[in-house]
Amino acid sequence: MLELWNNEYPEKLSYNSLIEFDYYLQSLNSPKHFLLTNSKDLILGWAITFDRDDEKWFAIILSETIKGKGLGKKMLDKLKQVEVILNGWVIDHNNDKKKNGQPYISPLKFYEKCGFEIQPNNRLELDKISAVKIKWIKQNDNC
């Protein structure tokens, strides 16, 4: 999961060690993990839901090798089966680079297509990340 995180998210969000990454995971309240693996048990996708500030939050990471094949939607649909509200932070620009030097492409349009509402007045602005909050409520599902 650490390798997937470090390869697919912007480089400035990467973790230098498994210990750092594990510390992040341990800090999440009531995490539920969902893995997408291949026949060799290589993790190609990872989703997580967790509690933060009395809300249900989520994150999804897919390997670049499987993007555009509908698997991200399937993972999101799985989360929607077990939750009635999902909140997330989404990078809403294409200014960041991944570890391999390629641009990190914002998934915001994907989430809009899948029924998430953008909350433009609720932003996360930190040195490492600039993102907008998105929210899905079961009755808004269009994906």
GROMACS elastic network, one bead per residue, 0.5 to 0.9 nm:
[ bonds ]
;  ai    aj funct       b0    kb
    1     4     6  0.50643   500
    1     5     6  0.60768   500
    1     6     6  0.85497   500
    1    43     6  0.68358   500
    1    44     6  0.87675   500
    1    45     6  0.84056   500
    1    46     6  0.71355   500
    2     5     6  0.50420   500
    2     6     6  0.60562   500
    2     7     6  0.84669   500
    2    14     6  0.84900   500
    2    15     6  0.75834   500
    2    17     6  0.83770   500
    2    18     6  0.68295   500
    2    21     6  0.67649   500
    2    22     6  0.88420   500
    3     6     6  0.51431   500
    3     7     6  0.59559   500
    3     8     6  0.84344   500
    4     7     6  0.52140   500
    4     8     6  0.59369   500
    4     9     6  0.81430   500
    4    43     6  0.75712   500
    4    44     6  0.73842   500
    4    45     6  0.77345   500
    4    46     6  0.82172   500
    4    61     6  0.72422   500
    4    62     6  0.74853   500
    4    63     6  0.65172   500
    5     8     6  0.55314   500
    5     9     6  0.57145   500
    5    10     6  0.88451   500
    5    13     6  0.84676   500
    5    14     6  0.68737   500
    5    15     6  0.82908   500
    5    46     6  0.89043   500
    5    61     6  0.68540   500
    5    62     6  0.87583   500
    5    63     6  0.89610   500
    6     9     6  0.59215   500
    6    10     6  0.75916   500
    6    11     6  0.66723   500
    6    13     6  0.74436   500
    6    15     6  0.66962   500
    6    16     6  0.88532   500
    6    98     6  0.80346   500
    6    99     6  0.69131   500
    7    10     6  0.79015   500
    7    11     6  0.76502   500
    7    14     6  0.80819   500
    7    63     6  0.79875   500
    7    64     6  0.87328   500
    7    98     6  0.65430   500
    7    99     6  0.57726   500
    7   100     6  0.72316   500
    8    11     6  0.82695   500
    8    61     6  0.69936   500
    8    62     6  0.71985   500
    8    63     6  0.65010   500
    8    64     6  0.69860   500
    8    98     6  0.63676   500
    8    99     6  0.77084   500
    8   104     6  0.76813   500
    9    12     6  0.82723   500
    9    13     6  0.65434   500
    9    14     6  0.71448   500
    9    61     6  0.77645   500
    9    97     6  0.84136   500
    9    98     6  0.61035   500
    9    99     6  0.80308   500
    9   104     6  0.69550   500
   10    13     6  0.55893   500
   10    14     6  0.70468   500
   10    96     6  0.57787   500
   10    97     6  0.53763   500
   10    99     6  0.67919   500
   10   103     6  0.81600   500
   10   104     6  0.59917   500
   10   128     6  0.89024   500
   10   129     6  0.87098   500
   11    14     6  0.52553   500
   11    15     6  0.88196   500
   11    96     6  0.77542   500
   11    97     6  0.61832   500
   11   100     6  0.83914   500
   11   101     6  0.85562   500
   11   104     6  0.89849   500
   12    15     6  0.85729   500
   12    96     6  0.82616   500
   12    97     6  0.82590   500
   12    98     6  0.81614   500
   12    99     6  0.84396   500
   12   127     6  0.88751   500
   12   128     6  0.57088   500
   12   129     6  0.79304   500
   13   128     6  0.61847   500
   13   129     6  0.74614   500
   14    21     6  0.87469   500
   14    99     6  0.82361   500
   15    18     6  0.74120   500
   15    19     6  0.88116   500
   15    20     6  0.61922   500
   15    21     6  0.59057   500
   16    19     6  0.84260   500
   16    20     6  0.68268   500
   16    21     6  0.79811   500
   17    20     6  0.53295   500
   17    21     6  0.64503   500
   17    22     6  0.86112   500
   18    21     6  0.50155   500
   18    22     6  0.59038   500
   18    23     6  0.84191   500
   19    22     6  0.50774   500
   19    23     6  0.61061   500
   19    24     6  0.87239   500
   20    23     6  0.50724   500
   20    24     6  0.64254   500
   20    25     6  0.88449   500
   21    24     6  0.51091   500
   21    25     6  0.63544   500
   21    26     6  0.86493   500
   22    26     6  0.60031   500
   22    27     6  0.85371   500
   23    26     6  0.50859   500
   23    27     6  0.62524   500
   24    27     6  0.52093   500
   24    28     6  0.69817   500
   25    28     6  0.55588   500
   25    29     6  0.88784   500
   25    31     6  0.81039   500
   26    29     6  0.78726   500
   26    31     6  0.87388   500
   28    31     6  0.61234   500
   28    50     6  0.62454   500
   28    51     6  0.71063   500
   28    52     6  0.76754   500
   29    50     6  0.56026   500
   29    51     6  0.51266   500
   29    52     6  0.67698   500
   30    49     6  0.79153   500
   30    50     6  0.53012   500
   30    51     6  0.59833   500
   31    48     6  0.64816   500
   31    49     6  0.55471   500
   31    51     6  0.72395   500
   32    47     6  0.82681   500
   32    48     6  0.54622   500
   32    49     6  0.52737   500
   32    50     6  0.65064   500
   33    46     6  0.71748   500
   33    47     6  0.58834   500
   33    49     6  0.68128   500
   34    45     6  0.81681   500
   34    46     6  0.56901   500
   34    48     6  0.61201   500
   34    49     6  0.86556   500
   34    75     6  0.77808   500
   34    78     6  0.85376   500
   34    79     6  0.84474   500
   35    43     6  0.66819   500
   35    44     6  0.77294   500
   35    45     6  0.57737   500
   35    47     6  0.65126   500
   35    48     6  0.87681   500
   35    75     6  0.85922   500
   36    41     6  0.87722   500
   36    42     6  0.83993   500
   36    43     6  0.58648   500
   36    44     6  0.55539   500
   36    46     6  0.61576   500
   36    47     6  0.85605   500
   36    62     6  0.86783   500
   36    71     6  0.86158   500
   36    75     6  0.80592   500
   37    40     6  0.75769   500
   37    41     6  0.51958   500
   37    42     6  0.52549   500
   37    44     6  0.53813   500
   37    45     6  0.68583   500
   37    46     6  0.88209   500
   38    41     6  0.52381   500
   38    42     6  0.54992   500
   38    43     6  0.68052   500
   38    44     6  0.69425   500
   39    42     6  0.74272   500
   40    43     6  0.88724   500
   41    44     6  0.88748   500
   43    46     6  0.72365   500
   43    62     6  0.89739   500
   43    63     6  0.83286   500
   44    61     6  0.83602   500
   44    62     6  0.59541   500
   44    63     6  0.51313   500
   44    64     6  0.85869   500
   44    65     6  0.80213   500
   44    66     6  0.73561   500
   45    60     6  0.74009   500
   45    61     6  0.56222   500
   45    63     6  0.60818   500
   45    66     6  0.85479   500
   45    71     6  0.83780   500
   45    72     6  0.79005   500
   45    75     6  0.82140   500
   46    59     6  0.81846   500
   46    60     6  0.57615   500
   46    61     6  0.53531   500
   46    62     6  0.65732   500
   46    63     6  0.89898   500
   46    75     6  0.82561   500
   47    58     6  0.71459   500
   47    59     6  0.55671   500
   47    61     6  0.63733   500
   47    62     6  0.86070   500
   47    75     6  0.70610   500
   47    76     6  0.80442   500
   47    79     6  0.80970   500
   48    57     6  0.82197   500
   48    58     6  0.54277   500
   48    59     6  0.54343   500
   48    60     6  0.66017   500
   48    79     6  0.83893   500
   49    56     6  0.67439   500
   49    57     6  0.54848   500
   49    59     6  0.67128   500
   49    79     6  0.76885   500
   49    83     6  0.88551   500
   49    86     6  0.81984   500
   50    55     6  0.83544   500
   50    56     6  0.57576   500
   50    57     6  0.52882   500
   50    58     6  0.62866   500
   50    59     6  0.89321   500
   51    54     6  0.64006   500
   51    55     6  0.56357   500
   51    57     6  0.59487   500
   51    58     6  0.86828   500
   52    55     6  0.53826   500
   52    56     6  0.64363   500
   52    57     6  0.66547   500
   53    56     6  0.83813   500
   55    85     6  0.80407   500
   55    86     6  0.78245   500
   55    87     6  0.72880   500
   56    83     6  0.79596   500
   56    84     6  0.88700   500
   56    85     6  0.64881   500
   56    86     6  0.54386   500
   56    87     6  0.60961   500
   56    88     6  0.87187   500
   57    85     6  0.82921   500
   57    86     6  0.53798   500
   57    88     6  0.55492   500
   57    89     6  0.86764   500
   57   135     6  0.89285   500
   58    79     6  0.84071   500
   58    86     6  0.63650   500
   58    87     6  0.61874   500
   58    88     6  0.55653   500
   58    89     6  0.84720   500
   59    87     6  0.88520   500
   59    88     6  0.65982   500
   59    89     6  0.80709   500
   60    72     6  0.78226   500
   60    75     6  0.79329   500
   60    76     6  0.78326   500
   61    72     6  0.82630   500
   62    65     6  0.81505   500
   62    66     6  0.69560   500
   62    67     6  0.66814   500
   62    71     6  0.83496   500
   62    72     6  0.68398   500
   63    66     6  0.57666   500
   63    67     6  0.67217   500
   64    67     6  0.53464   500
   64    68     6  0.88485   500
   65    68     6  0.89052   500
   66    69     6  0.60466   500
   66    70     6  0.84667   500
   66    71     6  0.72739   500
   66    72     6  0.86048   500
   67    70     6  0.73828   500
   67    71     6  0.72554   500
   67    72     6  0.72146   500
   68    71     6  0.75957   500
   68    72     6  0.80219   500
   69    72     6  0.77743   500
   69    73     6  0.88648   500
   70    73     6  0.53541   500
   70    74     6  0.64064   500
   70    75     6  0.88924   500
   71    75     6  0.62039   500
   71    76     6  0.85346   500
   72    75     6  0.51082   500
   72    76     6  0.61421   500
   72    77     6  0.85083   500
   73    77     6  0.59636   500
   73    78     6  0.85526   500
   73   110     6  0.86807   500
   73   114     6  0.79256   500
   73   143     6  0.79077   500
   74    78     6  0.62562   500
   74    79     6  0.88126   500
   75    78     6  0.50927   500
   75    79     6  0.65340   500
   75    80     6  0.87823   500
   76    79     6  0.51192   500
   76    80     6  0.62613   500
   76    81     6  0.87421   500
   76   114     6  0.85784   500
   77    81     6  0.62740   500
   77   143     6  0.82194   500
   78    81     6  0.51375   500
   78    82     6  0.68585   500
   78    83     6  0.89306   500
   79    82     6  0.54456   500
   79    83     6  0.61500   500
   79    84     6  0.89788   500
   79    86     6  0.83919   500
   80    83     6  0.51642   500
   80    84     6  0.65293   500
   80    85     6  0.78865   500
   80    86     6  0.78635   500
   80   136     6  0.87929   500
   80   138     6  0.74430   500
   80   141     6  0.88442   500
   81    84     6  0.77600   500
   83    86     6  0.68980   500
   83   137     6  0.89124   500
   83   138     6  0.80864   500
   84   136     6  0.79360   500
   84   137     6  0.58676   500
   84   138     6  0.50515   500
   84   139     6  0.85478   500
   85   135     6  0.71541   500
   85   136     6  0.54825   500
   85   138     6  0.63119   500
   86   116     6  0.86107   500
   86   134     6  0.81760   500
   86   135     6  0.56516   500
   86   136     6  0.51307   500
   86   137     6  0.67482   500
   86   138     6  0.87971   500
   87   116     6  0.87431   500
   87   133     6  0.69821   500
   87   134     6  0.56623   500
   87   136     6  0.65569   500
   87   137     6  0.89993   500
   88   132     6  0.82326   500
   88   133     6  0.56359   500
   88   134     6  0.52742   500
   88   135     6  0.65628   500
   88   136     6  0.89335   500
   89   123     6  0.80822   500
   89   124     6  0.74560   500
   89   130     6  0.89385   500
   89   131     6  0.56746   500
   89   132     6  0.55331   500
   89   134     6  0.62320   500
   90   106     6  0.73301   500
   90   107     6  0.71350   500
   90   108     6  0.63406   500
   90   111     6  0.88869   500
   90   130     6  0.82938   500
   90   131     6  0.50205   500
   90   132     6  0.54211   500
   90   133     6  0.63348   500
   90   134     6  0.69833   500
   91    94     6  0.79943   500
   91   105     6  0.85793   500
   91   106     6  0.56740   500
   91   107     6  0.74833   500
   91   108     6  0.72536   500
   91   129     6  0.73080   500
   91   130     6  0.59927   500
   91   132     6  0.64139   500
   91   133     6  0.89487   500
   92   105     6  0.86718   500
   92   106     6  0.54577   500
   92   107     6  0.75599   500
   92   108     6  0.60114   500
   92   130     6  0.75602   500
   92   131     6  0.57790   500
   92   132     6  0.64502   500
   93    96     6  0.77674   500
   93   104     6  0.85565   500
   93   105     6  0.73448   500
   93   106     6  0.57134   500
   93   108     6  0.86550   500
   93   130     6  0.82928   500
   93   131     6  0.82057   500
   94    97     6  0.81910   500
   94   103     6  0.66203   500
   94   104     6  0.58550   500
   94   105     6  0.51300   500
   94   106     6  0.57840   500
   95   103     6  0.70615   500
   95   104     6  0.72285   500
   95   105     6  0.82592   500
   96   102     6  0.87092   500
   96   103     6  0.59640   500
   96   104     6  0.54464   500
   96   105     6  0.80681   500
   97   100     6  0.77680   500
   97   101     6  0.55154   500
   97   102     6  0.55611   500
   97   104     6  0.52162   500
   97   105     6  0.87610   500
   98   101     6  0.53184   500
   98   102     6  0.54419   500
   98   103     6  0.59374   500
   98   104     6  0.56398   500
   99   102     6  0.74188   500
  100   103     6  0.87523   500
  101   104     6  0.88960   500
  105   108     6  0.89523   500
  106   109     6  0.76678   500
  106   110     6  0.87629   500
  107   110     6  0.53375   500
  107   111     6  0.65952   500
  107   112     6  0.89171   500
  108   111     6  0.52413   500
  108   112     6  0.62629   500
  108   113     6  0.86852   500
  108   118     6  0.84899   500
  108   134     6  0.86441   500
  109   112     6  0.50045   500
  109   113     6  0.61319   500
  109   114     6  0.85949   500
  110   113     6  0.51502   500
  110   114     6  0.63136   500
  110   116     6  0.89372   500
  111   115     6  0.65421   500
  111   116     6  0.54328   500
  111   117     6  0.81571   500
  111   118     6  0.87950   500
  111   134     6  0.80157   500
  111   136     6  0.89318   500
  111   143     6  0.88484   500
  112   115     6  0.53973   500
  112   117     6  0.64534   500
  112   118     6  0.73801   500
  112   134     6  0.86186   500
  112   143     6  0.89652   500
  113   116     6  0.73082   500
  113   142     6  0.71011   500
  113   143     6  0.62791   500
  114   136     6  0.85665   500
  114   140     6  0.89469   500
  114   141     6  0.66335   500
  114   142     6  0.55758   500
  115   135     6  0.85394   500
  115   136     6  0.62714   500
  115   137     6  0.81518   500
  115   138     6  0.88219   500
  115   140     6  0.56329   500
  115   143     6  0.60147   500
  116   134     6  0.59748   500
  116   135     6  0.52146   500
  116   137     6  0.76495   500
  116   140     6  0.74599   500
  116   141     6  0.76829   500
  116   142     6  0.86785   500
  117   133     6  0.85534   500
  117   134     6  0.54738   500
  117   135     6  0.51921   500
  117   136     6  0.62294   500
  117   137     6  0.86689   500
  117   140     6  0.84941   500
  118   121     6  0.89126   500
  118   122     6  0.88300   500
  118   132     6  0.71543   500
  118   133     6  0.62648   500
  118   135     6  0.66578   500
  119   122     6  0.55646   500
  119   123     6  0.79333   500
  119   132     6  0.66725   500
  119   133     6  0.54027   500
  119   134     6  0.57270   500
  119   135     6  0.74201   500
  120   123     6  0.67360   500
  120   132     6  0.61478   500
  120   133     6  0.70680   500
  120   134     6  0.84906   500
  121   132     6  0.79729   500
  121   133     6  0.83415   500
  122   131     6  0.88375   500
  122   132     6  0.61581   500
  122   133     6  0.56767   500
  122   134     6  0.87110   500
  123   130     6  0.73604   500
  123   131     6  0.57290   500
  123   133     6  0.59821   500
  124   129     6  0.71317   500
  124   130     6  0.56297   500
  124   131     6  0.51314   500
  124   132     6  0.62246   500
  124   133     6  0.75806   500
  125   128     6  0.81901   500
  125   129     6  0.61380   500
  125   131     6  0.66493   500
  125   132     6  0.87414   500
  126   129     6  0.51769   500
  126   130     6  0.61925   500
  126   131     6  0.88599   500
  127   130     6  0.78312   500
  136   139     6  0.85278   500
  136   140     6  0.66779   500
  136   141     6  0.73354   500
  137   140     6  0.54782   500
  137   141     6  0.70439   500
  138   141     6  0.55942   500
  139   142     6  0.87275   500
